[in-house]
Structure formats: structure tokens, C-alpha cells
Amino acid sequence: MEAENVIDIQNLRHRYKTHQALGGVTFSVQRQSIHGFVGPNGAGKTTTLKILATLLRPQMGSVGVFGHDIFADRKAVRRRIGFMPDHFSMYRQMTVFEYLDFFGAAYGIGLKERDKIIGDVLALTDMAGRKDDLINGLSRGMQQRVSLARVLVHDPDLLLLDEPASGLDPRARIELMEILGELRRLGKTIFISSHILSELATLCDHVTILDRGEVKYTGTMRGLTTTGDDLTMNYQLTLRAEHPATGEALSRLPGVSRVTPPLPNEPRYTVTFDRAQISPNVILRTVLDAGGEVVSFTEDVKHLNQAFMDLTEPGVRT
């Protein structure tokens, strides 16, 4: 039985002459997840992807993909991954079908099976109607779809995508994200690099933030934006009007560690509590029993952009 983690990276280090691209990177990617890999330009994302794709040998650390060491068992890794680089080269004088057929043959797929597979990936990427078009005449968004179709020809279990939405218009970005969501439903694990956290927010269930070659956060997307920790939760409680009895009642509850009083003319409390001792439902019931008129009661979360800015450093990356 294979390990739960598709990717395991431990203390990964890599240096280009005087520039340290990766300085002890450690994180893992769970099976059948969509894992965002986010960081400013120059953070070390592409270096990590090239190492995962077996195109660059790391200078220190260990990297496992499906339990295989990426260089001791390089062929086994390559059979199970599909790598879509940021700047992809295409044979632009080929038709879409010819291009995919070429790569299918390169993977050793037989002619009859190849035709079926190409038909399937063209349907999945919504390019079936363009199969006889020259690649040179396609838009950037269409070429991006063809590149993704090429990655899928040999049916990899893990997709490594480097800035797949780069240069796409808003509609093409949305359509690409929908395709990636469908691939996840088909059982693929997707590791997707981007320097824009917000465009991955609704797609990814896990995220790793890299800055200056170091991991600043790795975990669930929800964990990135919540303001509590593993044991405590923060909730924002907004009332229709100021109601001192509400704060007093909440403060007396076991498990509630802090009730931040509202500002003048803004009846909003922040309630911090131990999730093992008390539930949000009990807190809400206490407010209602005390006579408070609730406008909203929601978990306190950071905006994704703010979370990203809090974790990364300002300045130009070199």
C-alpha cells in the first residue's frame, strides 16, 4: 500500500553560485489534493518544481514522489508525473491532434489506444473541435489547454503545474481552474505553482507559501486564514445595538478565555474560546438568552492577501 503523501520533501537545499534558491525546504503533499505552491517571484518555486520533475538534482535533502527517490528511481517517478512548465515550447506547425499523437507515441502508447486517449483528453480540455487546427493559430489560452492535454496523454497520477494561468484572460483562467477541479475529481493529485494566492483560494485545499527559499506556511487553506490555533477559535459577534449583558454572560462561560469589548457605536465583539470545552452553538445560545439581537456570528478570518503579506517579506527578490 502506497504512502498517503504523494510528495515528501525534507530539508531541500539548492544554490546557484552566490544565490541560495532553497534553504532547507520541508513539506508534503497529500494524495488526491490540490496543493497550491505560492510565493513571490524569485521565491524558489520553479527550482522546486524542476527538482520534483527530475530535471534538476538537489544539492542537499531528500525528495520522495510516491515513495520513490526522485533520482535513485527516476524512471518510476517520470512514469507517474506530468510536468507543465511556465514557459512551454510547442511544435507550432503541427495540428493539435498531431502534437498530442507525437507525445503519445513518445510514451510508447499504441496507435489504437492513442486515438482513444487523445479523444478523451481533448474532450476533457474542451479542445475536441480544434483538433485539426494548427497550434500556431491558437490563442494563448487555447495553447495552454493543449499543453495541459499533452501532460495528460500518459495518464499521470501527479500533475506539476508551473504558473498555468500566466498570461490568460479572466475567462480562460476560470475555465482552466474548472478543468483542474475535474481532474482532481478523477483522482489526480495536483501541485500548482503561482505567485497569486487569491486565484488559488477556491481551488486548493492545501497550500505551501515559500519566500526567499524558506517555507513560511504549509497546511490547509482554511488554517492559513483562521486567526486561532489548533485549540482556540476566534469568532466575530455583531449585535444590532450595544448590550453590556452579552459581554458579561460570555465572560462567565467555561472555555471562553477572552471577550474583546466593542468599540463605541460599533457593537462587535471578538470571542476567543477553547473548542474542546465549548462549541459556537453554546456561545450563540448564551447571547440569545442574554437578550442580545444577533446580526452576524462568524469565524474570524484573515483576508488571503493579508495572510500572504503577513508571511512574506517586502523587497525585490534576486
C-alpha beads as a LAMMPS data file, in Angstrom:
LAMMPS data file: protein, C-alpha beads

318 atoms
317 bonds

1 atom types
1 bond types

-500.0 500.0 xlo xhi
-500.0 500.0 ylo yhi
-500.0 500.0 zlo zhi

Masses

1 110.0

Atoms # bond

1 1 1 0.000 0.000 0.000
2 1 1 1.379 3.387 -1.005
3 1 1 2.027 6.190 1.430
4 1 1 -0.682 8.793 1.994
5 1 1 1.668 11.576 0.892
6 1 1 2.385 11.807 -2.825
7 1 1 5.276 14.232 -2.299
8 1 1 7.641 14.252 0.692
9 1 1 10.348 16.905 0.772
10 1 1 12.815 17.084 3.662
11 1 1 15.444 19.809 4.189
12 1 1 15.749 20.570 0.474
13 1 1 18.595 22.958 -0.357
14 1 1 19.863 24.333 -3.641
15 1 1 22.207 27.184 -4.530
16 1 1 23.056 28.920 -7.799
17 1 1 26.594 30.324 -7.375
18 1 1 26.114 33.020 -4.725
19 1 1 22.299 32.867 -4.662
20 1 1 20.553 30.408 -2.336
21 1 1 17.351 29.347 -4.084
22 1 1 16.200 26.862 -1.423
23 1 1 17.327 26.975 2.191
24 1 1 16.032 23.858 3.949
25 1 1 12.543 23.395 2.488
26 1 1 10.322 20.769 4.128
27 1 1 6.685 19.980 3.285
28 1 1 4.436 17.210 1.962
29 1 1 1.521 16.874 -0.473
30 1 1 -1.402 14.575 0.255
31 1 1 -2.878 12.151 -2.259
32 1 1 -5.736 13.494 -4.419
33 1 1 -5.361 17.037 -3.112
34 1 1 -4.967 20.289 -4.993
35 1 1 -1.957 21.807 -3.309
36 1 1 -1.078 25.405 -4.029
37 1 1 2.604 26.362 -4.053
38 1 1 2.668 30.105 -3.628
39 1 1 5.331 32.742 -3.266
40 1 1 6.687 35.985 -4.736
41 1 1 8.701 35.852 -7.940
42 1 1 12.154 34.520 -7.094
43 1 1 10.972 32.615 -4.014
44 1 1 12.283 29.239 -5.277
45 1 1 9.074 27.760 -6.684
46 1 1 10.369 26.875 -10.152
47 1 1 13.571 25.385 -8.721
48 1 1 11.449 23.107 -6.515
49 1 1 9.272 22.079 -9.465
50 1 1 12.278 21.262 -11.632
51 1 1 13.648 19.070 -8.853
52 1 1 10.296 17.293 -8.477
53 1 1 10.198 16.768 -12.250
54 1 1 13.679 15.125 -12.077
55 1 1 15.152 17.892 -14.269
56 1 1 17.439 19.289 -11.575
57 1 1 19.426 17.401 -8.971
58 1 1 19.144 18.873 -5.462
59 1 1 22.383 19.624 -3.659
60 1 1 21.070 18.569 -0.253
61 1 1 17.964 17.000 1.237
62 1 1 15.604 14.221 0.228
63 1 1 12.676 14.250 -2.182
64 1 1 10.229 11.375 -2.494
65 1 1 7.420 11.054 -5.046
66 1 1 5.004 8.156 -4.487
67 1 1 7.641 6.711 -2.162
68 1 1 10.352 6.757 -4.855
69 1 1 13.539 8.762 -4.522
70 1 1 13.480 11.166 -7.464
71 1 1 16.955 10.254 -8.679
72 1 1 17.549 6.740 -7.392
73 1 1 14.310 5.690 -9.142
74 1 1 13.900 8.442 -11.709
75 1 1 12.101 6.323 -14.319
76 1 1 9.426 5.217 -11.874
77 1 1 8.826 8.847 -10.909
78 1 1 8.622 10.050 -14.509
79 1 1 6.009 7.439 -15.376
80 1 1 3.677 8.902 -12.762
81 1 1 4.147 12.647 -13.146
82 1 1 3.144 15.200 -15.737
83 1 1 5.074 18.481 -15.764
84 1 1 3.727 21.653 -17.360
85 1 1 6.398 24.388 -17.191
86 1 1 5.662 28.095 -17.148
87 1 1 7.317 28.805 -20.492
88 1 1 6.431 25.842 -22.666
89 1 1 7.739 25.188 -26.165
90 1 1 5.350 23.748 -28.722
91 1 1 5.692 22.428 -32.255
92 1 1 3.598 25.201 -33.695
93 1 1 3.401 23.901 -37.265
94 1 1 1.653 20.736 -36.064
95 1 1 -2.072 20.421 -35.618
96 1 1 -3.379 19.854 -32.115
97 1 1 -4.003 16.174 -32.855
98 1 1 -0.560 15.666 -34.424
99 1 1 1.108 17.272 -31.417
100 1 1 -0.662 15.008 -28.919
101 1 1 -0.156 11.964 -31.134
102 1 1 3.585 12.663 -31.247
103 1 1 3.850 12.686 -27.471
104 1 1 1.602 9.643 -27.136
105 1 1 3.962 7.731 -29.433
106 1 1 6.955 9.003 -27.434
107 1 1 5.403 7.481 -24.317
108 1 1 5.108 4.146 -26.134
109 1 1 1.325 4.137 -26.374
110 1 1 -0.021 2.007 -29.254
111 1 1 -1.810 3.613 -32.201
112 1 1 -5.323 2.349 -31.410
113 1 1 -5.081 3.192 -27.718
114 1 1 -3.511 6.533 -28.585
115 1 1 -6.507 7.634 -30.651
116 1 1 -8.876 6.915 -27.777
117 1 1 -6.699 8.651 -25.177
118 1 1 -6.271 11.750 -27.340
119 1 1 -10.018 11.906 -27.888
120 1 1 -10.575 11.713 -24.129
121 1 1 -8.070 14.443 -23.205
122 1 1 -9.351 16.715 -25.979
123 1 1 -12.876 16.305 -24.640
124 1 1 -11.709 16.967 -21.078
125 1 1 -9.892 20.164 -22.072
126 1 1 -12.747 21.204 -24.410
127 1 1 -10.459 21.167 -27.455
128 1 1 -12.115 18.410 -29.492
129 1 1 -13.433 20.924 -32.003
130 1 1 -9.943 22.352 -32.561
131 1 1 -8.024 19.106 -33.064
132 1 1 -7.244 19.848 -36.730
133 1 1 -6.180 23.471 -36.106
134 1 1 -2.534 24.462 -36.301
135 1 1 -1.121 25.263 -32.875
136 1 1 0.418 28.430 -34.296
137 1 1 -3.052 29.874 -34.899
138 1 1 -4.392 29.267 -31.389
139 1 1 -4.758 31.885 -28.694
140 1 1 -2.595 31.783 -25.557
141 1 1 -5.469 30.246 -23.618
142 1 1 -6.041 27.536 -26.236
143 1 1 -2.317 26.753 -26.362
144 1 1 -2.366 26.433 -22.571
145 1 1 -5.128 23.843 -22.890
146 1 1 -3.142 21.927 -25.494
147 1 1 -0.125 21.951 -23.186
148 1 1 -2.285 20.571 -20.372
149 1 1 -3.689 17.912 -22.729
150 1 1 -0.126 16.910 -23.597
151 1 1 0.632 16.455 -19.893
152 1 1 -2.388 14.145 -19.578
153 1 1 -1.654 11.866 -22.544
154 1 1 0.205 9.240 -20.479
155 1 1 -2.382 9.443 -17.645
156 1 1 -0.069 10.638 -14.829
157 1 1 -1.157 10.427 -11.190
158 1 1 0.551 13.693 -10.213
159 1 1 0.401 16.953 -12.158
160 1 1 3.139 19.548 -11.591
161 1 1 1.921 22.851 -12.996
162 1 1 4.143 25.947 -13.008
163 1 1 2.078 29.156 -13.299
164 1 1 -0.538 27.515 -15.579
165 1 1 -2.755 30.627 -15.598
166 1 1 0.056 33.019 -16.526
167 1 1 -0.959 35.349 -19.353
168 1 1 -4.555 34.135 -19.512
169 1 1 -7.563 36.435 -19.618
170 1 1 -10.088 36.142 -16.731
171 1 1 -12.444 33.790 -18.598
172 1 1 -9.620 31.459 -19.636
173 1 1 -8.357 31.384 -16.030
174 1 1 -11.771 30.385 -14.700
175 1 1 -12.155 27.686 -17.340
176 1 1 -8.678 26.314 -16.573
177 1 1 -9.481 26.138 -12.853
178 1 1 -12.687 24.243 -13.665
179 1 1 -10.664 21.701 -15.671
180 1 1 -8.244 21.243 -12.772
181 1 1 -11.161 20.691 -10.401
182 1 1 -12.483 17.970 -12.693
183 1 1 -9.048 16.306 -12.840
184 1 1 -8.991 16.195 -9.051
185 1 1 -12.416 14.511 -9.080
186 1 1 -10.928 11.934 -11.456
187 1 1 -8.349 11.043 -8.806
188 1 1 -5.374 13.171 -9.818
189 1 1 -3.129 14.950 -7.330
190 1 1 -2.367 18.488 -8.490
191 1 1 0.586 20.578 -7.339
192 1 1 0.132 24.043 -8.763
193 1 1 2.600 26.912 -8.507
194 1 1 1.536 30.542 -8.575
195 1 1 2.602 33.932 -7.243
196 1 1 -1.060 34.938 -6.826
197 1 1 -2.657 33.357 -3.755
198 1 1 -6.158 34.685 -4.394
199 1 1 -6.546 32.877 -7.727
200 1 1 -5.984 29.529 -5.987
201 1 1 -8.151 30.245 -2.943
202 1 1 -11.302 28.454 -4.077
203 1 1 -9.423 25.681 -5.885
204 1 1 -6.834 24.434 -3.380
205 1 1 -7.456 22.560 -0.159
206 1 1 -3.807 22.829 0.946
207 1 1 -1.150 25.462 0.382
208 1 1 2.572 25.959 0.949
209 1 1 3.908 29.512 0.986
210 1 1 7.551 29.937 0.046
211 1 1 9.559 33.126 0.439
212 1 1 13.296 33.598 -0.162
213 1 1 13.774 29.845 -0.330
214 1 1 12.082 29.116 3.011
215 1 1 8.675 27.681 3.883
216 1 1 6.596 30.293 5.693
217 1 1 3.431 28.212 5.937
218 1 1 2.294 24.754 4.933
219 1 1 -1.100 23.306 5.756
220 1 1 -4.764 23.686 4.905
221 1 1 -6.079 26.739 3.116
222 1 1 -8.523 27.214 5.985
223 1 1 -5.691 27.114 8.513
224 1 1 -3.983 29.971 6.670
225 1 1 -6.877 32.354 7.209
226 1 1 -8.178 31.433 10.660
227 1 1 -6.923 33.634 13.475
228 1 1 -6.905 30.989 16.200
229 1 1 -4.703 27.912 16.534
230 1 1 -5.218 24.150 16.901
231 1 1 -7.043 24.589 20.240
232 1 1 -8.612 28.035 20.194
233 1 1 -11.104 29.716 17.902
234 1 1 -11.913 33.386 17.386
235 1 1 -15.449 34.408 16.404
236 1 1 -16.769 37.807 15.431
237 1 1 -20.122 38.593 17.048
238 1 1 -22.053 41.627 15.810
239 1 1 -25.182 42.795 17.629
240 1 1 -27.866 45.194 16.483
241 1 1 -27.156 47.514 19.393
242 1 1 -24.824 47.728 22.386
243 1 1 -25.796 45.197 25.044
244 1 1 -23.482 45.027 28.105
245 1 1 -25.202 41.910 29.460
246 1 1 -23.953 39.937 26.452
247 1 1 -20.262 40.502 27.235
248 1 1 -20.806 39.667 30.898
249 1 1 -22.636 36.429 30.068
250 1 1 -19.961 35.325 27.605
251 1 1 -17.119 36.050 30.027
252 1 1 -18.649 33.679 32.595
253 1 1 -18.738 30.710 30.208
254 1 1 -16.192 27.907 30.865
255 1 1 -13.821 27.642 27.929
256 1 1 -14.108 31.305 26.929
257 1 1 -10.707 32.911 27.511
258 1 1 -11.329 36.416 26.188
259 1 1 -14.182 38.662 25.118
260 1 1 -12.915 41.776 23.358
261 1 1 -15.386 44.587 24.028
262 1 1 -16.869 46.538 21.123
263 1 1 -15.801 49.992 20.048
264 1 1 -18.197 52.896 20.672
265 1 1 -21.163 52.818 18.274
266 1 1 -19.894 49.530 16.797
267 1 1 -21.400 46.616 18.740
268 1 1 -18.943 43.932 17.565
269 1 1 -17.241 41.522 19.971
270 1 1 -14.391 39.091 19.365
271 1 1 -14.897 35.900 21.378
272 1 1 -11.907 33.598 21.947
273 1 1 -12.661 30.113 23.272
274 1 1 -11.300 26.587 23.620
275 1 1 -13.010 24.421 21.029
276 1 1 -12.502 21.326 23.221
277 1 1 -14.560 22.843 26.050
278 1 1 -17.318 24.756 24.318
279 1 1 -18.927 24.946 20.894
280 1 1 -20.013 28.005 18.876
281 1 1 -23.623 26.861 19.286
282 1 1 -23.415 27.221 23.079
283 1 1 -21.943 30.707 22.719
284 1 1 -24.684 31.784 20.341
285 1 1 -27.390 30.381 22.626
286 1 1 -25.889 32.300 25.559
287 1 1 -26.055 35.552 23.593
288 1 1 -29.687 34.993 22.681
289 1 1 -30.620 34.019 26.239
290 1 1 -28.980 37.221 27.494
291 1 1 -31.222 39.230 25.177
292 1 1 -28.696 40.199 22.539
293 1 1 -30.008 40.748 18.978
294 1 1 -27.527 38.984 16.705
295 1 1 -26.712 40.455 13.294
296 1 1 -23.847 38.063 12.480
297 1 1 -21.777 35.379 14.184
298 1 1 -18.877 34.130 12.083
299 1 1 -15.401 32.728 12.481
300 1 1 -12.788 35.466 12.424
301 1 1 -10.650 35.018 9.311
302 1 1 -7.918 36.989 7.639
303 1 1 -8.237 38.070 4.050
304 1 1 -5.985 35.828 1.955
305 1 1 -3.961 38.770 0.686
306 1 1 -3.345 39.932 4.252
307 1 1 -2.288 36.430 5.321
308 1 1 0.158 36.330 2.404
309 1 1 1.586 39.774 3.207
310 1 1 1.995 38.857 6.874
311 1 1 4.060 35.787 5.972
312 1 1 6.292 37.163 3.228
313 1 1 8.956 39.857 3.310
314 1 1 8.969 43.067 1.275
315 1 1 11.667 43.849 -1.266
316 1 1 12.891 42.717 -4.656
317 1 1 13.996 39.077 -4.979
318 1 1 17.323 38.440 -6.659

Bonds

1 1 1 2
2 1 2 3
3 1 3 4
4 1 4 5
5 1 5 6
6 1 6 7
7 1 7 8
8 1 8 9
9 1 9 10
10 1 10 11
11 1 11 12
12 1 12 13
13 1 13 14
14 1 14 15
15 1 15 16
16 1 16 17
17 1 17 18
18 1 18 19
19 1 19 20
20 1 20 21
21 1 21 22
22 1 22 23
23 1 23 24
24 1 24 25
25 1 25 26
26 1 26 27
27 1 27 28
28 1 28 29
29 1 29 30
30 1 30 31
31 1 31 32
32 1 32 33
33 1 33 34
34 1 34 35
35 1 35 36
36 1 36 37
37 1 37 38
38 1 38 39
39 1 39 40
40 1 40 41
41 1 41 42
42 1 42 43
43 1 43 44
44 1 44 45
45 1 45 46
46 1 46 47
47 1 47 48
48 1 48 49
49 1 49 50
50 1 50 51
51 1 51 52
52 1 52 53
53 1 53 54
54 1 54 55
55 1 55 56
56 1 56 57
57 1 57 58
58 1 58 59
59 1 59 60
60 1 60 61
61 1 61 62
62 1 62 63
63 1 63 64
64 1 64 65
65 1 65 66
66 1 66 67
67 1 67 68
68 1 68 69
69 1 69 70
70 1 70 71
71 1 71 72
72 1 72 73
73 1 73 74
74 1 74 75
75 1 75 76
76 1 76 77
77 1 77 78
78 1 78 79
79 1 79 80
80 1 80 81
81 1 81 82
82 1 82 83
83 1 83 84
84 1 84 85
85 1 85 86
86 1 86 87
87 1 87 88
88 1 88 89
89 1 89 90
90 1 90 91
91 1 91 92
92 1 92 93
93 1 93 94
94 1 94 95
95 1 95 96
96 1 96 97
97 1 97 98
98 1 98 99
99 1 99 100
100 1 100 101
101 1 101 102
102 1 102 103
103 1 103 104
104 1 104 105
105 1 105 106
106 1 106 107
107 1 107 108
108 1 108 109
109 1 109 110
110 1 110 111
111 1 111 112
112 1 112 113
113 1 113 114
114 1 114 115
115 1 115 116
116 1 116 117
117 1 117 118
118 1 118 119
119 1 119 120
120 1 120 121
121 1 121 122
122 1 122 123
123 1 123 124
124 1 124 125
125 1 125 126
126 1 126 127
127 1 127 128
128 1 128 129
129 1 129 130
130 1 130 131
131 1 131 132
132 1 132 133
133 1 133 134
134 1 134 135
135 1 135 136
136 1 136 137
137 1 137 138
138 1 138 139
139 1 139 140
140 1 140 141
141 1 141 142
142 1 142 143
143 1 143 144
144 1 144 145
145 1 145 146
146 1 146 147
147 1 147 148
148 1 148 149
149 1 149 150
150 1 150 151
151 1 151 152
152 1 152 153
153 1 153 154
154 1 154 155
155 1 155 156
156 1 156 157
157 1 157 158
158 1 158 159
159 1 159 160
160 1 160 161
161 1 161 162
162 1 162 163
163 1 163 164
164 1 164 165
165 1 165 166
166 1 166 167
167 1 167 168
168 1 168 169
169 1 169 170
170 1 170 171
171 1 171 172
172 1 172 173
173 1 173 174
174 1 174 175
175 1 175 176
176 1 176 177
177 1 177 178
178 1 178 179
179 1 179 180
180 1 180 181
181 1 181 182
182 1 182 183
183 1 183 184
184 1 184 185
185 1 185 186
186 1 186 187
187 1 187 188
188 1 188 189
189 1 189 190
190 1 190 191
191 1 191 192
192 1 192 193
193 1 193 194
194 1 194 195
195 1 195 196
196 1 196 197
197 1 197 198
198 1 198 199
199 1 199 200
200 1 200 201
201 1 201 202
202 1 202 203
203 1 203 204
204 1 204 205
205 1 205 206
206 1 206 207
207 1 207 208
208 1 208 209
209 1 209 210
210 1 210 211
211 1 211 212
212 1 212 213
213 1 213 214
214 1 214 215
215 1 215 216
216 1 216 217
217 1 217 218
218 1 218 219
219 1 219 220
220 1 220 221
221 1 221 222
222 1 222 223
223 1 223 224
224 1 224 225
225 1 225 226
226 1 226 227
227 1 227 228
228 1 228 229
229 1 229 230
230 1 230 231
231 1 231 232
232 1 232 233
233 1 233 234
234 1 234 235
235 1 235 236
236 1 236 237
237 1 237 238
238 1 238 239
239 1 239 240
240 1 240 241
241 1 241 242
242 1 242 243
243 1 243 244
244 1 244 245
245 1 245 246
246 1 246 247
247 1 247 248
248 1 248 249
249 1 249 250
250 1 250 251
251 1 251 252
252 1 252 253
253 1 253 254
254 1 254 255
255 1 255 256
256 1 256 257
257 1 257 258
258 1 258 259
259 1 259 260
260 1 260 261
261 1 261 262
262 1 262 263
263 1 263 264
264 1 264 265
265 1 265 266
266 1 266 267
267 1 267 268
268 1 268 269
269 1 269 270
270 1 270 271
271 1 271 272
272 1 272 273
273 1 273 274
274 1 274 275
275 1 275 276
276 1 276 277
277 1 277 278
278 1 278 279
279 1 279 280
280 1 280 281
281 1 281 282
282 1 282 283
283 1 283 284
284 1 284 285
285 1 285 286
286 1 286 287
287 1 287 288
288 1 288 289
289 1 289 290
290 1 290 291
291 1 291 292
292 1 292 293
293 1 293 294
294 1 294 295
295 1 295 296
296 1 296 297
297 1 297 298
298 1 298 299
299 1 299 300
300 1 300 301
301 1 301 302
302 1 302 303
303 1 303 304
304 1 304 305
305 1 305 306
306 1 306 307
307 1 307 308
308 1 308 309
309 1 309 310
310 1 310 311
311 1 311 312
312 1 312 313
313 1 313 314
314 1 314 315
315 1 315 316
316 1 316 317
317 1 317 318
